Amino acid sequence: MPPVLEVRDVTKRFPGVLANDHVSFTLERGEIHAFLGENGAGKSTLMNILYGLYAPDEGQIFINGSQVDIRSPSDAISLGLGMVHQHFMLVPTLTVAENVMLGMEITNGLLLDERKANERVRELSEQYGLAVPPEAYVQDLPVGVQQRAEIIKALYRGADILILDEPTAVLTPQEAEELFDVMRTLKAQGKSIIFISHKLKEVLAIADRITVLRRGKVVGTTEPAKTTEEQLAAMMVGREVVLTVQKGEAHPGEPVLEVENLTVLDDRKLVAVDGLSLEVRAGEVLGIAGVQGNGQTELVEAITGLRPVESGTVRLLGKVITGASPREVLEAGCAHVPEDRHRHGLVLSYPIADNLVLSSYYHKPYAEGIVIDERAIADNAEKLVKSYDVRTTSPF
């Protein structure tokens, strides 16, 4: 019996970047095949080719032994491929059932038949162990449940092959374990899964086979029983990697950030941070742990000026910044890397060069008064792209 999916010598080029370089692999029926690689290794590009979002420059794709030409997501869906993107493709203001049937609506005459849609979602939920309330609005659901809704949406369209692109990146450890249970159920019922990740422990725990990509090339395929975390890490980066961190005794200095009796409300006007106090000292890494929805986001937003403070005090380098604007907090010396970089960290329609100066474009050398110095912004982008190995076709 031929593989359910076979990719032969697929190559994809962008200006200045060879994203996929003669990539070949197979996927068997009822198999979980994991793909490992650093950011920029070509994993997402390869999956976007399979799902019809990109066209390959070279190579062939076979499904159940027959060569296919996938020119669009509609082609992929009709061939039994479904994809759950890292950033979900759901409409927040619609219910789960409405999202699932969007584009393939169940109708009763000229009207949507929501009762039948809800029933179909329940059937799929029960069949594959996906606990999702069909009548619930997506915006009210935890991230893990939203992800299950995405999987149901693919199954509703008849997917036999599921591509999961970095599915655990937005999940808590408990939610990730629940996802793995769902994947095992899908596998037991004959579905084939491509699992994209860069987390070594996860692929060793869930995959039947593991393929490693590095700089667009397949550097090896193995099985969990035949490899180790150290070997996989070496394949990913091309050199030996030490996975244990040797930490010496900490010698933190004076307090840099001080939070005293901070109270913050969430979007529903309920208390999310209740009288919290903490301090971060110079040369110290302070970890804040907790399941999503327990106030971590509101705490960070309050410190960085993105959310009002009900009571309490925030000091940075001895200066009170409670209630300061985001720019004032930034100018005082506190940077912020948000949890959702697409929504809150970047302007996606801007080039990389402009994004790199979003917090400093109004300072010299990038501006002189109200005049922007495009050359200085370009020089900065070229320097940072080289220094931090940013994989891009162009920063402009």
C-alpha beads as a LAMMPS data file, in Angstrom:
LAMMPS data file: protein, C-alpha beads

396 atoms
395 bonds

1 atom types
1 bond types

-500.0 500.0 xlo xhi
-500.0 500.0 ylo yhi
-500.0 500.0 zlo zhi

Masses

1 110.0

Atoms # bond

1 1 1 0.000 0.000 0.000
2 1 1 1.463 3.409 -0.947
3 1 1 1.997 6.095 1.694
4 1 1 -0.994 8.323 2.363
5 1 1 1.299 11.256 1.480
6 1 1 4.633 11.378 -0.316
7 1 1 6.713 14.465 -1.054
8 1 1 9.536 14.163 -3.582
9 1 1 12.277 16.779 -4.029
10 1 1 10.103 19.789 -3.226
11 1 1 11.996 23.040 -3.594
12 1 1 10.822 26.569 -2.825
13 1 1 12.810 29.751 -3.423
14 1 1 12.150 33.290 -2.294
15 1 1 14.354 36.228 -3.326
16 1 1 17.663 35.630 -1.566
17 1 1 16.411 32.583 0.384
18 1 1 16.225 28.885 -0.460
19 1 1 13.416 27.964 1.933
20 1 1 13.053 24.291 0.926
21 1 1 15.873 22.458 -0.833
22 1 1 14.778 19.193 -2.480
23 1 1 12.774 18.005 0.520
24 1 1 11.455 14.428 0.428
25 1 1 9.461 12.456 3.006
26 1 1 6.533 10.063 3.410
27 1 1 3.563 9.899 5.762
28 1 1 1.888 6.569 6.457
29 1 1 -1.747 5.971 7.335
30 1 1 -2.310 6.203 11.097
31 1 1 1.119 7.758 11.687
32 1 1 2.245 10.814 13.629
33 1 1 5.254 12.204 11.759
34 1 1 6.993 15.058 13.580
35 1 1 9.078 17.751 11.900
36 1 1 11.771 19.439 13.959
37 1 1 13.821 22.489 13.117
38 1 1 14.902 25.907 14.283
39 1 1 12.937 28.997 13.370
40 1 1 13.658 29.601 9.688
41 1 1 14.450 25.950 8.941
42 1 1 11.655 25.750 6.355
43 1 1 9.007 23.810 8.280
44 1 1 6.141 26.255 7.842
45 1 1 7.017 26.907 4.203
46 1 1 6.844 23.185 3.475
47 1 1 3.471 22.850 5.194
48 1 1 2.126 25.912 3.379
49 1 1 3.075 24.201 0.116
50 1 1 1.161 21.080 1.130
51 1 1 -1.865 23.191 2.034
52 1 1 -1.810 25.132 -1.235
53 1 1 -0.763 28.493 0.196
54 1 1 2.536 28.403 -1.739
55 1 1 3.343 26.746 -5.047
56 1 1 6.565 24.693 -5.158
57 1 1 9.218 25.670 -7.697
58 1 1 10.204 22.038 -8.150
59 1 1 9.140 18.619 -6.912
60 1 1 6.128 16.343 -6.763
61 1 1 3.402 15.532 -4.229
62 1 1 1.545 12.213 -4.121
63 1 1 -1.568 11.322 -2.133
64 1 1 -2.418 7.624 -1.873
65 1 1 -0.016 6.944 -4.737
66 1 1 -1.469 9.473 -7.184
67 1 1 0.378 12.652 -8.125
68 1 1 -1.585 15.789 -7.241
69 1 1 -1.340 19.491 -8.025
70 1 1 -2.307 21.565 -4.994
71 1 1 -2.879 25.158 -6.076
72 1 1 -5.064 26.404 -3.227
73 1 1 -6.385 25.433 0.220
74 1 1 -9.598 24.367 -1.540
75 1 1 -7.567 21.831 -3.527
76 1 1 -5.903 20.594 -0.326
77 1 1 -9.234 20.228 1.486
78 1 1 -10.769 18.340 -1.433
79 1 1 -7.804 15.932 -1.287
80 1 1 -8.316 15.278 2.430
81 1 1 -5.695 17.620 3.913
82 1 1 -6.502 19.867 6.877
83 1 1 -4.237 22.358 8.599
84 1 1 -4.375 23.883 12.074
85 1 1 -2.257 27.023 11.966
86 1 1 -0.213 28.275 14.890
87 1 1 -2.324 31.435 14.831
88 1 1 -5.907 30.222 14.689
89 1 1 -8.144 31.034 11.714
90 1 1 -11.349 31.472 13.711
91 1 1 -13.855 34.345 13.815
92 1 1 -14.025 35.329 17.513
93 1 1 -17.581 36.715 17.355
94 1 1 -19.056 33.520 15.881
95 1 1 -19.928 30.323 17.726
96 1 1 -17.875 27.168 17.402
97 1 1 -20.505 25.575 15.122
98 1 1 -20.675 28.690 12.932
99 1 1 -16.885 28.698 12.559
100 1 1 -16.803 24.990 11.775
101 1 1 -19.355 25.174 8.969
102 1 1 -18.170 28.538 7.576
103 1 1 -17.961 28.094 3.801
104 1 1 -19.692 24.696 4.009
105 1 1 -22.917 25.780 5.675
106 1 1 -25.729 23.401 6.582
107 1 1 -28.946 25.067 5.403
108 1 1 -32.662 24.569 5.719
109 1 1 -33.993 26.280 2.640
110 1 1 -32.409 29.735 2.590
111 1 1 -31.587 29.721 6.304
112 1 1 -28.704 28.259 8.287
113 1 1 -29.668 25.100 10.127
114 1 1 -27.848 25.792 13.389
115 1 1 -29.431 22.815 15.143
116 1 1 -27.948 20.351 12.638
117 1 1 -24.602 22.192 12.713
118 1 1 -24.493 21.932 16.497
119 1 1 -25.363 18.230 16.286
120 1 1 -22.575 17.607 13.752
121 1 1 -20.014 19.357 15.961
122 1 1 -21.139 17.246 18.934
123 1 1 -20.816 14.057 16.855
124 1 1 -17.251 14.913 15.848
125 1 1 -16.419 15.948 19.424
126 1 1 -17.582 12.609 20.788
127 1 1 -16.048 10.537 17.984
128 1 1 -12.550 11.973 18.421
129 1 1 -12.553 12.905 22.104
130 1 1 -12.687 16.639 21.484
131 1 1 -14.666 18.361 24.216
132 1 1 -15.960 21.517 22.515
133 1 1 -19.298 23.293 23.215
134 1 1 -20.795 24.031 19.757
135 1 1 -22.963 26.958 20.932
136 1 1 -20.121 28.789 22.715
137 1 1 -18.628 31.935 21.192
138 1 1 -14.985 31.456 20.236
139 1 1 -13.900 34.666 21.988
140 1 1 -15.105 33.220 25.312
141 1 1 -13.115 29.968 25.046
142 1 1 -9.642 29.141 26.413
143 1 1 -6.884 28.756 23.823
144 1 1 -6.811 24.960 24.156
145 1 1 -10.534 24.669 23.377
146 1 1 -10.173 27.066 20.428
147 1 1 -7.513 24.740 19.066
148 1 1 -9.881 21.770 19.338
149 1 1 -12.434 23.803 17.389
150 1 1 -9.832 24.217 14.634
151 1 1 -9.267 20.449 14.567
152 1 1 -13.025 19.823 14.376
153 1 1 -13.232 22.331 11.507
154 1 1 -10.675 20.279 9.568
155 1 1 -12.410 16.974 10.381
156 1 1 -15.782 18.445 9.348
157 1 1 -14.244 18.999 5.896
158 1 1 -13.217 15.366 5.647
159 1 1 -9.533 15.613 6.511
160 1 1 -7.614 12.324 6.618
161 1 1 -4.270 14.119 6.903
162 1 1 -3.904 16.773 9.619
163 1 1 -1.057 19.287 9.662
164 1 1 -0.546 20.768 13.128
165 1 1 1.785 23.778 12.921
166 1 1 3.472 24.423 16.298
167 1 1 0.252 23.406 18.097
168 1 1 1.707 23.498 21.621
169 1 1 3.263 26.954 21.319
170 1 1 0.142 28.570 22.823
171 1 1 -0.755 25.789 25.275
172 1 1 -0.029 25.173 28.942
173 1 1 1.653 21.827 29.758
174 1 1 -1.730 20.418 30.843
175 1 1 -3.369 21.551 27.601
176 1 1 -0.495 20.054 25.613
177 1 1 -1.054 16.671 27.287
178 1 1 -4.758 16.902 26.424
179 1 1 -3.819 17.643 22.796
180 1 1 -1.561 14.576 22.722
181 1 1 -4.475 12.441 23.938
182 1 1 -6.566 13.827 21.066
183 1 1 -3.769 13.071 18.596
184 1 1 -3.539 9.473 19.821
185 1 1 -7.313 9.090 19.408
186 1 1 -7.126 10.470 15.858
187 1 1 -4.238 8.139 15.059
188 1 1 -6.152 5.138 16.434
189 1 1 -9.029 5.981 14.076
190 1 1 -6.777 6.014 11.017
191 1 1 -5.929 9.683 10.691
192 1 1 -2.392 10.687 9.711
193 1 1 -0.778 13.665 11.426
194 1 1 2.146 15.931 10.609
195 1 1 3.271 17.540 13.859
196 1 1 5.494 20.628 13.581
197 1 1 7.537 21.544 16.642
198 1 1 10.920 22.546 17.978
199 1 1 10.326 21.019 21.418
200 1 1 12.442 17.890 21.730
201 1 1 10.628 16.231 24.624
202 1 1 7.282 16.565 22.855
203 1 1 8.295 14.912 19.609
204 1 1 9.967 12.061 21.451
205 1 1 6.769 11.557 23.464
206 1 1 4.191 11.645 20.657
207 1 1 5.812 10.915 17.279
208 1 1 6.212 7.638 15.404
209 1 1 8.895 9.160 13.179
210 1 1 10.879 12.397 13.361
211 1 1 12.300 14.346 10.417
212 1 1 14.732 17.189 11.069
213 1 1 15.044 20.218 8.787
214 1 1 18.008 22.575 8.826
215 1 1 18.281 25.572 6.509
216 1 1 15.657 24.104 4.191
217 1 1 17.159 20.627 3.878
218 1 1 16.224 17.280 5.403
219 1 1 19.219 16.296 7.516
220 1 1 17.739 13.033 8.762
221 1 1 14.712 10.953 9.694
222 1 1 14.652 8.742 12.771
223 1 1 12.374 7.153 15.378
224 1 1 12.024 8.106 19.062
225 1 1 13.389 4.733 20.234
226 1 1 16.532 5.246 18.135
227 1 1 17.527 8.758 19.142
228 1 1 17.965 11.146 22.082
229 1 1 17.315 14.805 22.791
230 1 1 21.021 15.522 22.381
231 1 1 21.186 13.837 18.966
232 1 1 18.076 15.659 17.726
233 1 1 19.413 19.001 18.953
234 1 1 22.714 18.389 17.144
235 1 1 20.819 17.571 13.934
236 1 1 18.784 20.782 14.271
237 1 1 21.733 23.170 14.675
238 1 1 24.594 21.252 13.060
239 1 1 26.799 21.006 16.143
240 1 1 26.862 19.390 19.565
241 1 1 24.480 21.022 22.012
242 1 1 24.602 20.966 25.813
243 1 1 21.004 20.767 27.032
244 1 1 21.731 21.210 30.736
245 1 1 22.427 24.711 32.011
246 1 1 25.144 25.049 34.634
247 1 1 24.027 27.907 36.853
248 1 1 26.364 29.383 39.382
249 1 1 25.324 31.042 42.598
250 1 1 23.257 34.166 41.961
251 1 1 24.523 37.537 43.215
252 1 1 21.677 39.941 42.473
253 1 1 22.129 43.649 43.068
254 1 1 19.778 46.408 44.138
255 1 1 16.043 46.327 43.266
256 1 1 15.360 47.551 39.726
257 1 1 11.597 46.956 39.520
258 1 1 9.382 47.204 42.604
259 1 1 5.658 46.423 42.675
260 1 1 3.740 47.144 45.885
261 1 1 0.168 46.055 46.685
262 1 1 -0.845 46.166 43.023
263 1 1 -4.501 45.623 42.138
264 1 1 -5.574 45.383 38.494
265 1 1 -8.912 44.561 36.852
266 1 1 -9.423 42.419 33.751
267 1 1 -11.607 43.316 30.760
268 1 1 -14.710 42.159 32.641
269 1 1 -13.920 44.551 35.511
270 1 1 -13.102 41.635 37.802
271 1 1 -9.986 41.584 39.987
272 1 1 -7.185 39.881 38.064
273 1 1 -4.233 41.005 40.218
274 1 1 -5.095 41.271 43.913
275 1 1 -2.667 43.205 46.137
276 1 1 0.462 41.719 44.556
277 1 1 3.953 42.766 45.631
278 1 1 7.281 41.717 44.111
279 1 1 10.703 43.048 43.274
280 1 1 13.229 42.263 40.558
281 1 1 16.860 42.975 41.370
282 1 1 19.739 43.776 39.049
283 1 1 21.245 40.657 37.487
284 1 1 18.247 38.518 38.421
285 1 1 15.720 36.488 36.404
286 1 1 12.343 36.364 38.141
287 1 1 9.909 33.709 36.912
288 1 1 6.146 34.095 37.252
289 1 1 4.247 30.823 36.777
290 1 1 0.554 30.064 36.451
291 1 1 -2.091 28.674 34.132
292 1 1 -3.308 31.170 31.546
293 1 1 -6.052 33.436 32.844
294 1 1 -4.688 33.871 36.365
295 1 1 -3.548 37.469 36.064
296 1 1 -0.112 37.215 34.442
297 1 1 -1.194 39.148 31.339
298 1 1 -2.911 41.872 33.353
299 1 1 0.150 42.204 35.617
300 1 1 2.506 42.749 32.687
301 1 1 0.097 45.156 30.990
302 1 1 -0.203 47.206 34.190
303 1 1 3.576 47.413 34.642
304 1 1 4.123 48.460 31.008
305 1 1 1.362 51.083 30.895
306 1 1 -1.065 49.124 28.753
307 1 1 -3.701 48.686 31.472
308 1 1 -4.834 51.060 34.235
309 1 1 -3.905 50.328 37.839
310 1 1 -6.681 50.311 40.430
311 1 1 -4.340 50.692 43.374
312 1 1 -0.745 50.110 44.322
313 1 1 2.619 51.392 43.128
314 1 1 5.113 50.433 40.424
315 1 1 8.685 51.763 40.605
316 1 1 11.402 51.394 37.997
317 1 1 14.948 52.351 39.019
318 1 1 13.448 54.189 41.986
319 1 1 11.061 56.250 39.854
320 1 1 7.287 55.816 40.225
321 1 1 5.817 54.760 36.845
322 1 1 2.340 53.829 38.046
323 1 1 -0.122 54.952 35.376
324 1 1 2.617 56.056 32.968
325 1 1 2.054 55.657 29.220
326 1 1 3.756 52.787 27.338
327 1 1 6.214 55.255 25.787
328 1 1 7.060 56.726 29.203
329 1 1 7.651 53.231 30.617
330 1 1 9.860 52.384 27.645
331 1 1 11.832 55.620 28.000
332 1 1 12.306 54.833 31.701
333 1 1 14.097 51.612 30.722
334 1 1 11.483 48.824 30.668
335 1 1 11.018 46.867 27.426
336 1 1 8.103 44.516 26.712
337 1 1 8.001 41.372 24.568
338 1 1 4.260 40.543 24.384
339 1 1 2.827 37.026 24.468
340 1 1 1.079 37.539 21.102
341 1 1 3.712 39.064 18.863
342 1 1 1.414 39.234 15.837
343 1 1 -1.308 41.263 17.549
344 1 1 0.717 43.347 19.983
345 1 1 4.400 43.182 19.066
346 1 1 4.589 43.897 15.345
347 1 1 2.953 45.898 12.588
348 1 1 2.600 43.059 10.091
349 1 1 2.075 45.352 7.110
350 1 1 5.405 47.142 7.799
351 1 1 8.793 45.829 6.618
352 1 1 11.243 44.394 9.132
353 1 1 13.357 47.556 9.027
354 1 1 10.458 49.710 10.235
355 1 1 9.409 47.207 12.899
356 1 1 12.927 47.246 14.336
357 1 1 12.626 50.979 15.154
358 1 1 8.986 51.089 16.294
359 1 1 10.087 52.123 19.790
360 1 1 12.921 54.444 18.751
361 1 1 12.090 55.932 15.329
362 1 1 11.670 59.418 16.812
363 1 1 15.212 59.475 18.259
364 1 1 18.525 60.205 16.567
365 1 1 19.949 58.774 14.362
366 1 1 16.592 57.675 12.917
367 1 1 15.011 61.130 12.974
368 1 1 16.031 64.756 12.943
369 1 1 13.065 66.679 14.249
370 1 1 10.090 65.530 12.178
371 1 1 12.262 64.168 9.343
372 1 1 12.861 60.398 9.250
373 1 1 16.318 59.220 8.148
374 1 1 15.545 56.177 5.986
375 1 1 19.246 55.416 5.474
376 1 1 19.888 55.161 9.209
377 1 1 16.853 52.850 9.599
378 1 1 18.143 50.681 6.736
379 1 1 21.647 50.509 8.216
380 1 1 20.197 49.478 11.579
381 1 1 18.116 46.729 9.966
382 1 1 21.055 45.298 8.027
383 1 1 23.196 45.263 11.177
384 1 1 20.553 43.550 13.345
385 1 1 19.568 41.001 10.689
386 1 1 23.215 39.954 10.444
387 1 1 23.899 40.044 14.197
388 1 1 20.832 37.992 15.174
389 1 1 20.667 35.698 12.133
390 1 1 17.190 36.869 11.117
391 1 1 16.085 34.591 8.271
392 1 1 14.459 36.910 5.754
393 1 1 14.380 37.534 2.038
394 1 1 14.886 41.245 2.745
395 1 1 14.372 43.577 5.703
396 1 1 12.817 46.189 3.379

Bonds

1 1 1 2
2 1 2 3
3 1 3 4
4 1 4 5
5 1 5 6
6 1 6 7
7 1 7 8
8 1 8 9
9 1 9 10
10 1 10 11
11 1 11 12
12 1 12 13
13 1 13 14
14 1 14 15
15 1 15 16
16 1 16 17
17 1 17 18
18 1 18 19
19 1 19 20
20 1 20 21
21 1 21 22
22 1 22 23
23 1 23 24
24 1 24 25
25 1 25 26
26 1 26 27
27 1 27 28
28 1 28 29
29 1 29 30
30 1 30 31
31 1 31 32
32 1 32 33
33 1 33 34
34 1 34 35
35 1 35 36
36 1 36 37
37 1 37 38
38 1 38 39
39 1 39 40
40 1 40 41
41 1 41 42
42 1 42 43
43 1 43 44
44 1 44 45
45 1 45 46
46 1 46 47
47 1 47 48
48 1 48 49
49 1 49 50
50 1 50 51
51 1 51 52
52 1 52 53
53 1 53 54
54 1 54 55
55 1 55 56
56 1 56 57
57 1 57 58
58 1 58 59
59 1 59 60
60 1 60 61
61 1 61 62
62 1 62 63
63 1 63 64
64 1 64 65
65 1 65 66
66 1 66 67
67 1 67 68
68 1 68 69
69 1 69 70
70 1 70 71
71 1 71 72
72 1 72 73
73 1 73 74
74 1 74 75
75 1 75 76
76 1 76 77
77 1 77 78
78 1 78 79
79 1 79 80
80 1 80 81
81 1 81 82
82 1 82 83
83 1 83 84
84 1 84 85
85 1 85 86
86 1 86 87
87 1 87 88
88 1 88 89
89 1 89 90
90 1 90 91
91 1 91 92
92 1 92 93
93 1 93 94
94 1 94 95
95 1 95 96
96 1 96 97
97 1 97 98
98 1 98 99
99 1 99 100
100 1 100 101
101 1 101 102
102 1 102 103
103 1 103 104
104 1 104 105
105 1 105 106
106 1 106 107
107 1 107 108
108 1 108 109
109 1 109 110
110 1 110 111
111 1 111 112
112 1 112 113
113 1 113 114
114 1 114 115
115 1 115 116
116 1 116 117
117 1 117 118
118 1 118 119
119 1 119 120
120 1 120 121
121 1 121 122
122 1 122 123
123 1 123 124
124 1 124 125
125 1 125 126
126 1 126 127
127 1 127 128
128 1 128 129
129 1 129 130
130 1 130 131
131 1 131 132
132 1 132 133
133 1 133 134
134 1 134 135
135 1 135 136
136 1 136 137
137 1 137 138
138 1 138 139
139 1 139 140
140 1 140 141
141 1 141 142
142 1 142 143
143 1 143 144
144 1 144 145
145 1 145 146
146 1 146 147
147 1 147 148
148 1 148 149
149 1 149 150
150 1 150 151
151 1 151 152
152 1 152 153
153 1 153 154
154 1 154 155
155 1 155 156
156 1 156 157
157 1 157 158
158 1 158 159
159 1 159 160
160 1 160 161
161 1 161 162
162 1 162 163
163 1 163 164
164 1 164 165
165 1 165 166
166 1 166 167
167 1 167 168
168 1 168 169
169 1 169 170
170 1 170 171
171 1 171 172
172 1 172 173
173 1 173 174
174 1 174 175
175 1 175 176
176 1 176 177
177 1 177 178
178 1 178 179
179 1 179 180
180 1 180 181
181 1 181 182
182 1 182 183
183 1 183 184
184 1 184 185
185 1 185 186
186 1 186 187
187 1 187 188
188 1 188 189
189 1 189 190
190 1 190 191
191 1 191 192
192 1 192 193
193 1 193 194
194 1 194 195
195 1 195 196
196 1 196 197
197 1 197 198
198 1 198 199
199 1 199 200
200 1 200 201
201 1 201 202
202 1 202 203
203 1 203 204
204 1 204 205
205 1 205 206
206 1 206 207
207 1 207 208
208 1 208 209
209 1 209 210
210 1 210 211
211 1 211 212
212 1 212 213
213 1 213 214
214 1 214 215
215 1 215 216
216 1 216 217
217 1 217 218
218 1 218 219
219 1 219 220
220 1 220 221
221 1 221 222
222 1 222 223
223 1 223 224
224 1 224 225
225 1 225 226
226 1 226 227
227 1 227 228
228 1 228 229
229 1 229 230
230 1 230 231
231 1 231 232
232 1 232 233
233 1 233 234
234 1 234 235
235 1 235 236
236 1 236 237
237 1 237 238
238 1 238 239
239 1 239 240
240 1 240 241
241 1 241 242
242 1 242 243
243 1 243 244
244 1 244 245
245 1 245 246
246 1 246 247
247 1 247 248
248 1 248 249
249 1 249 250
250 1 250 251
251 1 251 252
252 1 252 253
253 1 253 254
254 1 254 255
255 1 255 256
256 1 256 257
257 1 257 258
258 1 258 259
259 1 259 260
260 1 260 261
261 1 261 262
262 1 262 263
263 1 263 264
264 1 264 265
265 1 265 266
266 1 266 267
267 1 267 268
268 1 268 269
269 1 269 270
270 1 270 271
271 1 271 272
272 1 272 273
273 1 273 274
274 1 274 275
275 1 275 276
276 1 276 277
277 1 277 278
278 1 278 279
279 1 279 280
280 1 280 281
281 1 281 282
282 1 282 283
283 1 283 284
284 1 284 285
285 1 285 286
286 1 286 287
287 1 287 288
288 1 288 289
289 1 289 290
290 1 290 291
291 1 291 292
292 1 292 293
293 1 293 294
294 1 294 295
295 1 295 296
296 1 296 297
297 1 297 298
298 1 298 299
299 1 299 300
300 1 300 301
301 1 301 302
302 1 302 303
303 1 303 304
304 1 304 305
305 1 305 306
306 1 306 307
307 1 307 308
308 1 308 309
309 1 309 310
310 1 310 311
311 1 311 312
312 1 312 313
313 1 313 314
314 1 314 315
315 1 315 316
316 1 316 317
317 1 317 318
318 1 318 319
319 1 319 320
320 1 320 321
321 1 321 322
322 1 322 323
323 1 323 324
324 1 324 325
325 1 325 326
326 1 326 327
327 1 327 328
328 1 328 329
329 1 329 330
330 1 330 331
331 1 331 332
332 1 332 333
333 1 333 334
334 1 334 335
335 1 335 336
336 1 336 337
337 1 337 338
338 1 338 339
339 1 339 340
340 1 340 341
341 1 341 342
342 1 342 343
343 1 343 344
344 1 344 345
345 1 345 346
346 1 346 347
347 1 347 348
348 1 348 349
349 1 349 350
350 1 350 351
351 1 351 352
352 1 352 353
353 1 353 354
354 1 354 355
355 1 355 356
356 1 356 357
357 1 357 358
358 1 358 359
359 1 359 360
360 1 360 361
361 1 361 362
362 1 362 363
363 1 363 364
364 1 364 365
365 1 365 366
366 1 366 367
367 1 367 368
368 1 368 369
369 1 369 370
370 1 370 371
371 1 371 372
372 1 372 373
373 1 373 374
374 1 374 375
375 1 375 376
376 1 376 377
377 1 377 378
378 1 378 379
379 1 379 380
380 1 380 381
381 1 381 382
382 1 382 383
383 1 383 384
384 1 384 385
385 1 385 386
386 1 386 387
387 1 387 388
388 1 388 389
389 1 389 390
390 1 390 391
391 1 391 392
392 1 392 393
393 1 393 394
394 1 394 395
395 1 395 396
